[in-house]
Amino acid sequence: MREQPPAADAKSEPTLAEQVGAKATRKLKARSHAISPVWFGLGMMGLVGWSVVVPTLLGAALGMWLDKHYPGAHSWTLALLVAGLVLGCVNAWHWIDKEDKAMGEEQKKQEEEDNEQ
């Protein structure tokens, strides 16, 4: 007697045709409403750069003003420049973390849609 191959479950691995179809659908969807990766990367670099530069320069400017009007033993310029830099780095980290989470959620959503098909 020959053994029959096991019956395919409804939740078994998708066939090759289903995998190819899901991948093609994903690519078409990405092309239809995607920003060029180059422009997205440049925009993100600009966002991160400005989010660090602006607080640093504001801290330095405020420190120079304080040093001019209230001179003392310690440099306000240096202290506020460092404080602005730290604040800017925390701000940039916040933006990058937010974008990373958004991209992770989008990828998870795509995988769930692919698994449904």
Buried (B, 14 or more C-beta within 10 A) or exposed (E): EEEEEEEEEEEEEBEEEEEEBBEEBBEEEEEEEEEEEEEEEEEEEEBBEEBBBBBBBBBBBBBBEBBEEEEEEEBBBEBBBBBBBBBBBEBBEEEBEEBEEEEEEEEEEBEEEBEEE
